[in-house]
Structure formats: structure tokens, C-alpha cells
Amino acid sequence: MKKILILLCTLALILVLVVTKQESDTIIVYASSEQFRNDAMQVQLSEAFPHLNVRVMYTPTAKAAAKLSVEKENTDADIVVGLETSYMSKITDSLADISGYSKLEYLDELKPENQDNKYLVWERQAGAFIINTDILNKNNLPMPKSYEDLLDPVYKGFIAMPDPKSSGTGYFFYKNLVNTKGEEGALAFIDALEKNVKQFTESGSGPIKLLNQGEIAIGLALTFQAVNHINKGLPFEILFPEEGSPYSLTGTGLIKGRENNPDVVEVFKFLVNDFIMYDKINFTPEQIFKVQENSIPNYPSNIPYADMSGIESIEDKEYLLSLWKY
């Protein structure tokens, strides 16, 4: 009996050591993108690095930011992808210097040196007025051209906007209003707009869903989601307001200390030189590079981007959200 007990304990110890070694050899990528994009990332990483155990873990932006802020370099993540730049700037002390890792040519305003080489811009998520033309025409509504047009009482109950407190999409519309109208003007505008809003949706995709269901005529929503629906045959039209297309940025970085692991560095280099371009060509084509292809039909070109000064500031975000009352 004693020999059996010793044997079982030995086997258990071996199993623990094997599992521990497997976990220590695992390269973990926190990814805050949509699941279909994360799945594509996992497939390509597994194909490019069959000798490594690379795991892409979906981690919502707020959760990833909270974990990394608390755990710092002791986090289980090695690489972070798709985290809003406002949060990336908050955790820069926990990020490695990634100078020279990217070989792609960013637009001048998005170059990595602008972020002290602590992170690279991963994507631009931009929005527009998305119009369900069937609902617009059915109700004899005029086509809006500017934010001010949305205050016309004829639109009462026909507009949806994401809630900035729960949606990054909602926040970038809000931030653009502050940038163009000033804080006082933006808050007064929101108070007036609220009278016409059917719903401040919890998620950024909420207005698109309402448009799809025919419950509203105008949604302040993400351009790429609208294009996906247009390509499925829905009667949507994309309009950029006179103030321009508002947007937010997400970033990717390497946790401090992981730059000493050559395997992690190779995975990171693959992500920021190879997969990032695949992601832009096939999923989120808003421009971040000087030379950038797009394979998505009906995607707008020559997009007039809005003034998004301060979109990367977590202090601005926390302050402005404290003023939001809807």
C-alpha cells in the first residue's frame, strides 16, 4: 500500500511539473479585437510557429487594462493587441521599448516614436452617420449632413448612439463633439440631441442592430460594421458629417521583460509586420500606414478624418465621462 501511495505521489508530481513547464513555455497574447479576428490571428500564429505554444486570449479592453494596471510586469500576458491607446498610455511603465521592431511605414501622426516607442498603433476604428435609407424615405425624413442637423425635431425617435460610458465608439463621437464645439457646447448639444435619441446603446454595435431591425433611421456607428451589412444587401448609406469621421485608435505592445525572450520577440515581430497588414486588408481597412491595401468591397476611400486631439488621454476620458448623464 505504501509503495502504491509513493508511486501515485510521484506520478502526480511529474504531472504538475509537466503542466507547469507547458504553462511556462506558453506565449500568451491578450487580444481585445472581435472573436473572428482573434481566430484568424490564432490560426496564423499556429501556422507560423508550430514549435511554439502561442495562445490568443480574448480579453475585453477594460478588463485587460485593469489587469495590466494592477499586475504590471507580473501579468501572465506577454503581448497585448487591440487595447485602446488611452489605456495603452496608462500602462506604458509596464511596456518594453519596441524600437525597430516594426518595418512598416506609419502615417506621420501615428509613428511609434510619438508613443515613445512603447507601443504601435494597431488599428483605427472610425465612425459615421449610418442611414437606413428605407426607413428614412418611408418617413419622409431629410438626409442629415452635420451634427446640428440631427437636432431637427423630425428625427425624434429615429436616432441611436452608443453610450460613451460603456462603448469606445460612443466615446469617440462624444470626444469629437468636445473638440469641435468645446466642452460647454458639446454638453449643450448632447442635451438637445437626447430629445431625438431612441436609445443610447450599451455597445458600439447597438445602433447597427437597430438599423438592421428597422427601428431607427440614423445610427452613429462604426463604418466597417456598416460596410459589412451593405455587402449583405442591406439598404444602408454611409455619411461622414461635415465635422469629419471621428475615430479611436488601438495599440499593441510587449510587456516589459519579454523583450529578453527571443521566442516572444519573434511572435511580436510577426504580429506587427505580417498579421497586422492581413488584418487591415481583410477586416479593418481604416488607414494607419502610408501604403495600405483594402480587399473589402464598398469601403469608402479618401475618408475625411475628424479632429480627435486627446483621444489617447485617459485623463480626458475619465473627466468627460464624469460629465455624461445619460
Buried (B, 14 or more C-beta within 10 A) or exposed (E): EEEEEEEEEEEEEEEEEEEEEEEEEEBBBBBBBBEEBBBBBBEBBBEBBEEBBBBBEBBEBBEBBEBBBEBBEEBEBBBBBBBBBBBBBBBEEBBBBBEEBBEBEBEEEBBBEEBEBBBBBBBBBBBBBBBBBBBBEEEEBEBBEEBBBBBEEEBEBBBBBBBBBBBBBBBBBBBBBBBBBEEEEBBEBBEEBEEBBBBBBEBBBBBBBBBBEEBBBBBBBBBBBBBBBBEEEBBBBBBBBEBBBBBBBBBBBBBBBBBEBEBBBBBBBBBBEBBBBBBBBBBBBBBBBEEBEBEBEEBBEEBEBBBBEBBBBBEBBEEBBEEBEE
